[in-house]
Amino acid sequence: MPLLYLSKGELNYLKYLTVKFMAKVKVTQIRSIIKRPKNQKATITALGLGKINRTVEVENTPQMQGLIKKISHLVKVQDV
């Protein structure tokens, strides 16, 4: 059913489900960003990392999966 035809209550419920039950992953930086291309450095910064052994917890969305795949050789990923 398109979102256009949902009532306000149904939209709020759908929003609640997406926010509450989104899977999360822990991303830990395990390698340095010295001598890495600018786009990899920017990706590390966008994820909230920047120092070795720093860990952040992010939602497992397709956008985040793309960022993590781009720097997979610099980070370790664990399911929460």
mmCIF file as gemmi writes it, N, C-alpha and C atoms, coordinates in Angstrom:
data_model
loop_
_atom_site.group_PDB
_atom_site.id
_atom_site.type_symbol
_atom_site.label_atom_id
_atom_site.label_alt_id
_atom_site.label_comp_id
_atom_site.label_asym_id
_atom_site.label_entity_id
_atom_site.label_seq_id
_atom_site.pdbx_PDB_ins_code
_atom_site.Cartn_x
_atom_site.Cartn_y
_atom_site.Cartn_z
_atom_site.occupancy
_atom_site.B_iso_or_equiv
_atom_site.pdbx_formal_charge
_atom_site.auth_seq_id
_atom_site.auth_asym_id
_atom_site.pdbx_PDB_model_num
ATOM 1 N N . MET Axp A 1 ? 0.841 -1.181 0 1 0 ? 1 A 1
ATOM 2 C CA . MET Axp A 1 ? 0 0 0 1 0 ? 1 A 1
ATOM 3 C C . MET Axp A 1 ? 0.891 1.252 0 1 0 ? 1 A 1
ATOM 4 N N . PRO Axp A 2 ? 0.655 2.177 -0.922 1 0 ? 2 A 1
ATOM 5 C CA . PRO Axp A 2 ? 1.465 3.395 -0.958 1 0 ? 2 A 1
ATOM 6 C C . PRO Axp A 2 ? 1.277 4.238 0.3 1 0 ? 2 A 1
ATOM 7 N N . LEU Axp A 3 ? 2.309 4.938 0.674 1 0 ? 3 A 1
ATOM 8 C CA . LEU Axp A 3 ? 2.238 5.777 1.869 1 0 ? 3 A 1
ATOM 9 C C . LEU Axp A 3 ? 1.227 6.893 1.72 1 0 ? 3 A 1
ATOM 10 N N . LEU Axp A 4 ? 0.895 7.241 0.491 1 0 ? 4 A 1
ATOM 11 C CA . LEU Axp A 4 ? -0.044 8.316 0.231 1 0 ? 4 A 1
ATOM 12 C C . LEU Axp A 4 ? -1.422 7.995 0.798 1 0 ? 4 A 1
ATOM 13 N N . TYR Axp A 5 ? -1.804 6.718 0.834 1 0 ? 5 A 1
ATOM 14 C CA . TYR Axp A 5 ? -3.141 6.323 1.245 1 0 ? 5 A 1
ATOM 15 C C . TYR Axp A 5 ? -3.237 5.914 2.708 1 0 ? 5 A 1
ATOM 16 N N . LEU Axp A 6 ? -2.159 6.02 3.466 1 0 ? 6 A 1
ATOM 17 C CA . LEU Axp A 6 ? -2.2 5.645 4.875 1 0 ? 6 A 1
ATOM 18 C C . LEU Axp A 6 ? -2.722 6.808 5.714 1 0 ? 6 A 1
ATOM 19 N N . SER Axp A 7 ? -3.433 6.466 6.789 1 0 ? 7 A 1
ATOM 20 C CA . SER Axp A 7 ? -3.917 7.511 7.693 1 0 ? 7 A 1
ATOM 21 C C . SER Axp A 7 ? -2.759 8.017 8.548 1 0 ? 7 A 1
ATOM 22 N N . LYS Axp A 8 ? -3 9.103 9.279 1 0 ? 8 A 1
ATOM 23 C CA . LYS Axp A 8 ? -1.954 9.696 10.11 1 0 ? 8 A 1
ATOM 24 C C . LYS Axp A 8 ? -1.516 8.718 11.208 1 0 ? 8 A 1
ATOM 25 N N . GLY Axp A 9 ? -2.467 7.998 11.796 1 0 ? 9 A 1
ATOM 26 C CA . GLY Axp A 9 ? -2.144 7.017 12.827 1 0 ? 9 A 1
ATOM 27 C C . GLY Axp A 9 ? -1.3 5.875 12.288 1 0 ? 9 A 1
ATOM 28 N N . GLU Axp A 10 ? -1.633 5.41 11.089 1 0 ? 10 A 1
ATOM 29 C CA . GLU Axp A 10 ? -0.871 4.328 10.473 1 0 ? 10 A 1
ATOM 30 C C . GLU Axp A 10 ? 0.545 4.779 10.132 1 0 ? 10 A 1
ATOM 31 N N . LEU Axp A 11 ? 0.698 6.032 9.694 1 0 ? 11 A 1
ATOM 32 C CA . LEU Axp A 11 ? 2.023 6.557 9.393 1 0 ? 11 A 1
ATOM 33 C C . LEU Axp A 11 ? 2.873 6.646 10.654 1 0 ? 11 A 1
ATOM 34 N N . ASN Axp A 12 ? 2.258 7.097 11.771 1 0 ? 12 A 1
ATOM 35 C CA . ASN Axp A 12 ? 2.995 7.177 13.029 1 0 ? 12 A 1
ATOM 36 C C . ASN Axp A 12 ? 3.423 5.787 13.491 1 0 ? 12 A 1
ATOM 37 N N . TYR Axp A 13 ? 2.541 4.786 13.336 1 0 ? 13 A 1
ATOM 38 C CA . TYR Axp A 13 ? 2.875 3.422 13.725 1 0 ? 13 A 1
ATOM 39 C C . TYR Axp A 13 ? 4.018 2.882 12.874 1 0 ? 13 A 1
ATOM 40 N N . LEU Axp A 14 ? 3.972 3.155 11.567 1 0 ? 14 A 1
ATOM 41 C CA . LEU Axp A 14 ? 5.025 2.712 10.66 1 0 ? 14 A 1
ATOM 42 C C . LEU Axp A 14 ? 6.355 3.367 11.032 1 0 ? 14 A 1
ATOM 43 N N . LYS Axp A 15 ? 6.299 4.66 11.371 1 0 ? 15 A 1
ATOM 44 C CA . LYS Axp A 15 ? 7.492 5.375 11.791 1 0 ? 15 A 1
ATOM 45 C C . LYS Axp A 15 ? 8.057 4.775 13.081 1 0 ? 15 A 1
ATOM 46 N N . TYR Axp A 16 ? 7.171 4.43 14.01 1 0 ? 16 A 1
ATOM 47 C CA . TYR Axp A 16 ? 7.584 3.823 15.276 1 0 ? 16 A 1
ATOM 48 C C . TYR Axp A 16 ? 8.282 2.49 15.022 1 0 ? 16 A 1
ATOM 49 N N . LEU Axp A 17 ? 7.727 1.676 14.151 1 0 ? 17 A 1
ATOM 50 C CA . LEU Axp A 17 ? 8.321 0.369 13.858 1 0 ? 17 A 1
ATOM 51 C C . LEU Axp A 17 ? 9.697 0.516 13.227 1 0 ? 17 A 1
ATOM 52 N N . THR Axp A 18 ? 9.843 1.465 12.293 1 0 ? 18 A 1
ATOM 53 C CA . THR Axp A 18 ? 11.134 1.601 11.627 1 0 ? 18 A 1
ATOM 54 C C . THR Axp A 18 ? 12.192 2.106 12.588 1 0 ? 18 A 1
ATOM 55 N N . VAL Axp A 19 ? 11.838 3.026 13.459 1 0 ? 19 A 1
ATOM 56 C CA . VAL Axp A 19 ? 12.815 3.594 14.377 1 0 ? 19 A 1
ATOM 57 C C . VAL Axp A 19 ? 13.154 2.603 15.482 1 0 ? 19 A 1
ATOM 58 N N . LYS Axp A 20 ? 12.174 1.922 16.012 1 0 ? 20 A 1
ATOM 59 C CA . LYS Axp A 20 ? 12.386 1.05 17.162 1 0 ? 20 A 1
ATOM 60 C C . LYS Axp A 20 ? 13.147 -0.221 16.825 1 0 ? 20 A 1
ATOM 61 N N . PHE Axp A 21 ? 12.895 -0.791 15.682 1 0 ? 21 A 1
ATOM 62 C CA . PHE Axp A 21 ? 13.419 -2.117 15.4 1 0 ? 21 A 1
ATOM 63 C C . PHE Axp A 21 ? 14.484 -2.137 14.308 1 0 ? 21 A 1
ATOM 64 N N . MET Axp A 22 ? 15.151 -1.013 14.108 1 0 ? 22 A 1
ATOM 65 C CA . MET Axp A 22 ? 16.23 -0.952 13.119 1 0 ? 22 A 1
ATOM 66 C C . MET Axp A 22 ? 17.447 -1.682 13.685 1 0 ? 22 A 1
ATOM 67 N N . ALA Axp A 23 ? 18.022 -2.557 12.907 1 0 ? 23 A 1
ATOM 68 C CA . ALA Axp A 23 ? 19.197 -3.299 13.354 1 0 ? 23 A 1
ATOM 69 C C . ALA Axp A 23 ? 20.383 -2.354 13.477 1 0 ? 23 A 1
ATOM 70 N N . LYS Axp A 24 ? 21.275 -2.644 14.409 1 0 ? 24 A 1
ATOM 71 C CA . LYS Axp A 24 ? 22.459 -1.822 14.622 1 0 ? 24 A 1
ATOM 72 C C . LYS Axp A 24 ? 23.709 -2.682 14.504 1 0 ? 24 A 1
ATOM 73 N N . VAL Axp A 25 ? 24.808 -2.038 14.158 1 0 ? 25 A 1
ATOM 74 C CA . VAL Axp A 25 ? 26.099 -2.7 14.098 1 0 ? 25 A 1
ATOM 75 C C . VAL Axp A 25 ? 27.128 -1.836 14.82 1 0 ? 25 A 1
ATOM 76 N N . LYS Axp A 26 ? 28.126 -2.506 15.382 1 0 ? 26 A 1
ATOM 77 C CA . LYS Axp A 26 ? 29.241 -1.807 16.01 1 0 ? 26 A 1
ATOM 78 C C . LYS Axp A 26 ? 30.377 -1.761 15.008 1 0 ? 26 A 1
ATOM 79 N N . VAL Axp A 27 ? 30.918 -0.577 14.785 1 0 ? 27 A 1
ATOM 80 C CA . VAL Axp A 27 ? 32.031 -0.395 13.852 1 0 ? 27 A 1
ATOM 81 C C . VAL Axp A 27 ? 33.223 0.092 14.665 1 0 ? 27 A 1
ATOM 82 N N . THR Axp A 28 ? 34.336 -0.638 14.584 1 0 ? 28 A 1
ATOM 83 C CA . THR Axp A 28 ? 35.548 -0.296 15.311 1 0 ? 28 A 1
ATOM 84 C C . THR Axp A 28 ? 36.669 -0.064 14.311 1 0 ? 28 A 1
ATOM 85 N N . GLN Axp A 29 ? 37.354 1.062 14.454 1 0 ? 29 A 1
ATOM 86 C CA . GLN Axp A 29 ? 38.494 1.344 13.574 1 0 ? 29 A 1
ATOM 87 C C . GLN Axp A 29 ? 39.694 0.553 14.063 1 0 ? 29 A 1
ATOM 88 N N . ILE Axp A 30 ? 40.297 -0.224 13.174 1 0 ? 30 A 1
ATOM 89 C CA . ILE Axp A 30 ? 41.435 -1.066 13.574 1 0 ? 30 A 1
ATOM 90 C C . ILE Axp A 30 ? 42.73 -0.685 12.865 1 0 ? 30 A 1
ATOM 91 N N . ARG Axp A 31 ? 42.648 0.188 11.848 1 0 ? 31 A 1
ATOM 92 C CA . ARG Axp A 31 ? 43.854 0.603 11.132 1 0 ? 31 A 1
ATOM 93 C C . ARG Axp A 31 ? 43.868 2.113 10.984 1 0 ? 31 A 1
ATOM 94 N N . SER Axp A 32 ? 45.058 2.654 10.808 1 0 ? 32 A 1
ATOM 95 C CA . SER Axp A 32 ? 45.251 4.091 10.705 1 0 ? 32 A 1
ATOM 96 C C . SER Axp A 32 ? 44.783 4.622 9.352 1 0 ? 32 A 1
ATOM 97 N N . ILE Axp A 33 ? 44.471 5.927 9.319 1 0 ? 33 A 1
ATOM 98 C CA . ILE Axp A 33 ? 44.078 6.556 8.061 1 0 ? 33 A 1
ATOM 99 C C . ILE Axp A 33 ? 45.221 7.374 7.458 1 0 ? 33 A 1
ATOM 100 N N . ILE Axp A 34 ? 46.422 7.227 8.021 1 0 ? 34 A 1
ATOM 101 C CA . ILE Axp A 34 ? 47.587 7.898 7.451 1 0 ? 34 A 1
ATOM 102 C C . ILE Axp A 34 ? 47.872 7.298 6.066 1 0 ? 34 A 1
ATOM 103 N N . LYS Axp A 35 ? 48.165 8.129 5.117 1 0 ? 35 A 1
ATOM 104 C CA . LYS Axp A 35 ? 48.435 7.754 3.727 1 0 ? 35 A 1
ATOM 105 C C . LYS Axp A 35 ? 47.251 7.062 3.052 1 0 ? 35 A 1
ATOM 106 N N . ARG Axp A 36 ? 46.049 7.476 3.392 1 0 ? 36 A 1
ATOM 107 C CA . ARG Axp A 36 ? 44.83 6.977 2.745 1 0 ? 36 A 1
ATOM 108 C C . ARG Axp A 36 ? 44.252 8.09 1.88 1 0 ? 36 A 1
ATOM 109 N N . PRO Axp A 37 ? 43.49 7.747 0.858 1 0 ? 37 A 1
ATOM 110 C CA . PRO Axp A 37 ? 42.857 8.772 0.02 1 0 ? 37 A 1
ATOM 111 C C . PRO Axp A 37 ? 41.876 9.637 0.828 1 0 ? 37 A 1
ATOM 112 N N . LYS Axp A 38 ? 41.618 10.835 0.322 1 0 ? 38 A 1
ATOM 113 C CA . LYS Axp A 38 ? 40.743 11.782 1.019 1 0 ? 38 A 1
ATOM 114 C C . LYS Axp A 38 ? 39.343 11.222 1.24 1 0 ? 38 A 1
ATOM 115 N N . ASN Axp A 39 ? 38.84 10.468 0.269 1 0 ? 39 A 1
ATOM 116 C CA . ASN Axp A 39 ? 37.475 9.954 0.417 1 0 ? 39 A 1
ATOM 117 C C . ASN Axp A 39 ? 37.381 8.922 1.55 1 0 ? 39 A 1
ATOM 118 N N . GLN Axp A 40 ? 38.432 8.144 1.773 1 0 ? 40 A 1
ATOM 119 C CA . GLN Axp A 40 ? 38.419 7.19 2.886 1 0 ? 40 A 1
ATOM 120 C C . GLN Axp A 40 ? 38.528 7.918 4.222 1 0 ? 40 A 1
ATOM 121 N N . LYS Axp A 41 ? 39.336 8.967 4.279 1 0 ? 41 A 1
ATOM 122 C CA . LYS Axp A 41 ? 39.442 9.765 5.501 1 0 ? 41 A 1
ATOM 123 C C . LYS Axp A 41 ? 38.108 10.421 5.819 1 0 ? 41 A 1
ATOM 124 N N . ALA Axp A 42 ? 37.443 10.935 4.796 1 0 ? 42 A 1
ATOM 125 C CA . ALA Axp A 42 ? 36.144 11.579 4.995 1 0 ? 42 A 1
ATOM 126 C C . ALA Axp A 42 ? 35.092 10.578 5.454 1 0 ? 42 A 1
ATOM 127 N N . THR Axp A 43 ? 35.155 9.363 4.953 1 0 ? 43 A 1
ATOM 128 C CA . THR Axp A 43 ? 34.203 8.326 5.358 1 0 ? 43 A 1
ATOM 129 C C . THR Axp A 43 ? 34.406 7.949 6.813 1 0 ? 43 A 1
ATOM 130 N N . ILE Axp A 44 ? 35.647 7.812 7.241 1 0 ? 44 A 1
ATOM 131 C CA . ILE Axp A 44 ? 35.952 7.516 8.644 1 0 ? 44 A 1
ATOM 132 C C . ILE Axp A 44 ? 35.391 8.622 9.538 1 0 ? 44 A 1
ATOM 133 N N . THR Axp A 45 ? 35.601 9.875 9.137 1 0 ? 45 A 1
ATOM 134 C CA . THR Axp A 45 ? 35.096 11.006 9.915 1 0 ? 45 A 1
ATOM 135 C C . THR Axp A 45 ? 33.573 11.019 9.938 1 0 ? 45 A 1
ATOM 136 N N . ALA Axp A 46 ? 32.942 10.721 8.817 1 0 ? 46 A 1
ATOM 137 C CA . ALA Axp A 46 ? 31.479 10.711 8.738 1 0 ? 46 A 1
ATOM 138 C C . ALA Axp A 46 ? 30.875 9.65 9.648 1 0 ? 46 A 1
ATOM 139 N N . LEU Axp A 47 ? 31.574 8.551 9.843 1 0 ? 47 A 1
ATOM 140 C CA . LEU Axp A 47 ? 31.081 7.501 10.734 1 0 ? 47 A 1
ATOM 141 C C . LEU Axp A 47 ? 31.318 7.842 12.202 1 0 ? 47 A 1
ATOM 142 N N . GLY Axp A 48 ? 32.099 8.877 12.485 1 0 ? 48 A 1
ATOM 143 C CA . GLY Axp A 48 ? 32.369 9.255 13.87 1 0 ? 48 A 1
ATOM 144 C C . GLY Axp A 48 ? 33.596 8.58 14.441 1 0 ? 48 A 1
ATOM 145 N N . LEU Axp A 49 ? 34.411 8.026 13.571 1 0 ? 49 A 1
ATOM 146 C CA . LEU Axp A 49 ? 35.644 7.398 14.014 1 0 ? 49 A 1
ATOM 147 C C . LEU Axp A 49 ? 36.783 8.396 13.848 1 0 ? 49 A 1
ATOM 148 N N . GLY Axp A 50 ? 38.02 7.979 13.931 1 0 ? 50 A 1
ATOM 149 C CA . GLY Axp A 50 ? 39.136 8.872 13.725 1 0 ? 50 A 1
ATOM 150 C C . GLY Axp A 50 ? 40.379 8.432 14.463 1 0 ? 50 A 1
ATOM 151 N N . LYS Axp A 51 ? 40.201 7.604 15.466 1 0 ? 51 A 1
ATOM 152 C CA . LYS Axp A 51 ? 41.345 7.061 16.193 1 0 ? 51 A 1
ATOM 153 C C . LYS Axp A 51 ? 41.215 5.543 16.22 1 0 ? 51 A 1
ATOM 154 N N . ILE Axp A 52 ? 42.338 4.878 16.276 1 0 ? 52 A 1
ATOM 155 C CA . ILE Axp A 52 ? 42.333 3.424 16.324 1 0 ? 52 A 1
ATOM 156 C C . ILE Axp A 52 ? 41.671 2.969 17.622 1 0 ? 52 A 1
ATOM 157 N N . ASN Axp A 53 ? 40.893 1.908 17.546 1 0 ? 53 A 1
ATOM 158 C CA . ASN Axp A 53 ? 40.13 1.303 18.644 1 0 ? 53 A 1
ATOM 159 C C . ASN Axp A 53 ? 38.929 2.122 19.087 1 0 ? 53 A 1
ATOM 160 N N . ARG Axp A 54 ? 38.558 3.15 18.357 1 0 ? 54 A 1
ATOM 161 C CA . ARG Axp A 54 ? 37.33 3.879 18.663 1 0 ? 54 A 1
ATOM 162 C C . ARG Axp A 54 ? 36.172 3.097 18.057 1 0 ? 54 A 1
ATOM 163 N N . THR Axp A 55 ? 35.085 2.971 18.816 1 0 ? 55 A 1
ATOM 164 C CA . THR Axp A 55 ? 33.93 2.196 18.383 1 0 ? 55 A 1
ATOM 165 C C . THR Axp A 55 ? 32.689 3.077 18.365 1 0 ? 55 A 1
ATOM 166 N N . VAL Axp A 56 ? 31.878 2.93 17.323 1 0 ? 56 A 1
ATOM 167 C CA . VAL Axp A 56 ? 30.591 3.609 17.244 1 0 ? 56 A 1
ATOM 168 C C . VAL Axp A 56 ? 29.526 2.574 16.902 1 0 ? 56 A 1
ATOM 169 N N . GLU Axp A 57 ? 28.298 2.878 17.292 1 0 ? 57 A 1
ATOM 170 C CA . GLU Axp A 57 ? 27.165 2.012 17 1 0 ? 57 A 1
ATOM 171 C C . GLU Axp A 57 ? 26.28 2.75 16.007 1 0 ? 57 A 1
ATOM 172 N N . VAL Axp A 58 ? 26.071 2.181 14.828 1 0 ? 58 A 1
ATOM 173 C CA . VAL Axp A 58 ? 25.277 2.829 13.785 1 0 ? 58 A 1
ATOM 174 C C . VAL Axp A 58 ? 24.167 1.895 13.333 1 0 ? 58 A 1
ATOM 175 N N . GLU Axp A 59 ? 23.106 2.48 12.767 1 0 ? 59 A 1
ATOM 176 C CA . GLU Axp A 59 ? 22.016 1.677 12.227 1 0 ? 59 A 1
ATOM 177 C C . GLU Axp A 59 ? 22.475 0.998 10.948 1 0 ? 59 A 1
ATOM 178 N N . ASN Axp A 60 ? 21.989 -0.19 10.725 1 0 ? 60 A 1
ATOM 179 C CA . ASN Axp A 60 ? 22.411 -0.984 9.578 1 0 ? 60 A 1
ATOM 180 C C . ASN Axp A 60 ? 21.502 -0.694 8.38 1 0 ? 60 A 1
ATOM 181 N N . THR Axp A 61 ? 21.645 0.501 7.819 1 0 ? 61 A 1
ATOM 182 C CA . THR Axp A 61 ? 20.888 0.893 6.637 1 0 ? 61 A 1
ATOM 183 C C . THR Axp A 61 ? 21.741 0.659 5.391 1 0 ? 61 A 1
ATOM 184 N N . PRO Axp A 62 ? 21.13 0.661 4.229 1 0 ? 62 A 1
ATOM 185 C CA . PRO Axp A 62 ? 21.921 0.492 3.002 1 0 ? 62 A 1
ATOM 186 C C . PRO Axp A 62 ? 22.997 1.575 2.833 1 0 ? 62 A 1
ATOM 187 N N . GLN Axp A 63 ? 22.699 2.799 3.295 1 0 ? 63 A 1
ATOM 188 C CA . GLN Axp A 63 ? 23.681 3.869 3.186 1 0 ? 63 A 1
ATOM 189 C C . GLN Axp A 63 ? 24.891 3.575 4.064 1 0 ? 63 A 1
ATOM 190 N N . MET Axp A 64 ? 24.658 3.135 5.28 1 0 ? 64 A 1
ATOM 191 C CA . MET Axp A 64 ? 25.754 2.813 6.191 1 0 ? 64 A 1
ATOM 192 C C . MET Axp A 64 ? 26.535 1.604 5.698 1 0 ? 64 A 1
ATOM 193 N N . GLN Axp A 65 ? 25.843 0.631 5.123 1 0 ? 65 A 1
ATOM 194 C CA . GLN Axp A 65 ? 26.533 -0.537 4.584 1 0 ? 65 A 1
ATOM 195 C C . GLN Axp A 65 ? 27.48 -0.126 3.463 1 0 ? 65 A 1
ATOM 196 N N . GLY Axp A 66 ? 27.071 0.857 2.653 1 0 ? 66 A 1
ATOM 197 C CA . GLY Axp A 66 ? 27.936 1.355 1.592 1 0 ? 66 A 1
ATOM 198 C C . GLY Axp A 66 ? 29.177 2.043 2.141 1 0 ? 66 A 1
ATOM 199 N N . LEU Axp A 67 ? 28.992 2.856 3.203 1 0 ? 67 A 1
ATOM 200 C CA . LEU Axp A 67 ? 30.133 3.524 3.828 1 0 ? 67 A 1
ATOM 201 C C . LEU Axp A 67 ? 31.1 2.504 4.413 1 0 ? 67 A 1
ATOM 202 N N . ILE Axp A 68 ? 30.538 1.51 5.093 1 0 ? 68 A 1
ATOM 203 C CA . ILE Axp A 68 ? 31.377 0.5 5.741 1 0 ? 68 A 1
ATOM 204 C C . ILE Axp A 68 ? 32.119 -0.329 4.691 1 0 ? 68 A 1
ATOM 205 N N . LYS Axp A 69 ? 31.462 -0.646 3.586 1 0 ? 69 A 1
ATOM 206 C CA . LYS Axp A 69 ? 32.108 -1.429 2.532 1 0 ? 69 A 1
ATOM 207 C C . LYS Axp A 69 ? 33.28 -0.662 1.918 1 0 ? 69 A 1
ATOM 208 N N . LYS Axp A 70 ? 33.131 0.649 1.838 1 0 ? 70 A 1
ATOM 209 C CA . LYS Axp A 70 ? 34.162 1.499 1.252 1 0 ? 70 A 1
ATOM 210 C C . LYS Axp A 70 ? 35.453 1.465 2.064 1 0 ? 70 A 1
ATOM 211 N N . ILE Axp A 71 ? 35.328 1.3 3.391 1 0 ? 71 A 1
ATOM 212 C CA . ILE Axp A 71 ? 36.505 1.309 4.266 1 0 ? 71 A 1
ATOM 213 C C . ILE Axp A 71 ? 36.622 0.002 5.041 1 0 ? 71 A 1
ATOM 214 N N . SER Axp A 72 ? 36.168 -1.09 4.45 1 0 ? 72 A 1
ATOM 215 C CA . SER Axp A 72 ? 36.139 -2.372 5.156 1 0 ? 72 A 1
ATOM 216 C C . SER Axp A 72 ? 37.524 -2.851 5.584 1 0 ? 72 A 1
ATOM 217 N N . HIS Axp A 73 ? 38.562 -2.398 4.895 1 0 ? 73 A 1
ATOM 218 C CA . HIS Axp A 73 ? 39.92 -2.811 5.238 1 0 ? 73 A 1
ATOM 219 C C . HIS Axp A 73 ? 40.467 -2.039 6.44 1 0 ? 73 A 1
ATOM 220 N N . LEU Axp A 74 ? 39.751 -1.01 6.874 1 0 ? 74 A 1
ATOM 221 C CA . LEU Axp A 74 ? 40.196 -0.197 8.019 1 0 ? 74 A 1
ATOM 222 C C . LEU Axp A 74 ? 39.39 -0.434 9.288 1 0 ? 74 A 1
ATOM 223 N N . VAL Axp A 75 ? 38.266 -1.136 9.18 1 0 ? 75 A 1
ATOM 224 C CA . VAL Axp A 75 ? 37.362 -1.285 10.318 1 0 ? 75 A 1
ATOM 225 C C . VAL Axp A 75 ? 36.994 -2.748 10.558 1 0 ? 75 A 1
ATOM 226 N N . LYS Axp A 76 ? 36.454 -2.998 11.76 1 0 ? 76 A 1
ATOM 227 C CA . LYS Axp A 76 ? 35.911 -4.302 12.109 1 0 ? 76 A 1
ATOM 228 C C . LYS Axp A 76 ? 34.43 -4.073 12.437 1 0 ? 76 A 1
ATOM 229 N N . VAL Axp A 77 ? 33.548 -4.917 11.946 1 0 ? 77 A 1
ATOM 230 C CA . VAL Axp A 77 ? 32.106 -4.741 12.107 1 0 ? 77 A 1
ATOM 231 C C . VAL Axp A 77 ? 31.54 -5.924 12.889 1 0 ? 77 A 1
ATOM 232 N N . GLN Axp A 78 ? 30.704 -5.609 13.888 1 0 ? 78 A 1
ATOM 233 C CA . GLN Axp A 78 ? 30.043 -6.646 14.689 1 0 ? 78 A 1
ATOM 234 C C . GLN Axp A 78 ? 28.566 -6.324 14.797 1 0 ? 78 A 1
ATOM 235 N N . ASP Axp A 79 ? 27.721 -7.352 14.785 1 0 ? 79 A 1
ATOM 236 C CA . ASP Axp A 79 ? 26.3 -7.15 15.029 1 0 ? 79 A 1
ATOM 237 C C . ASP Axp A 79 ? 26.07 -6.89 16.51 1 0 ? 79 A 1
ATOM 238 N N . VAL Axp A 80 ? 25.05 -6.08 16.791 1 0 ? 80 A 1
ATOM 239 C CA . VAL Axp A 80 ? 24.728 -5.785 18.193 1 0 ? 80 A 1
ATOM 240 C C . VAL Axp A 80 ? 23.588 -6.666 18.631 1 0 ? 80 A 1
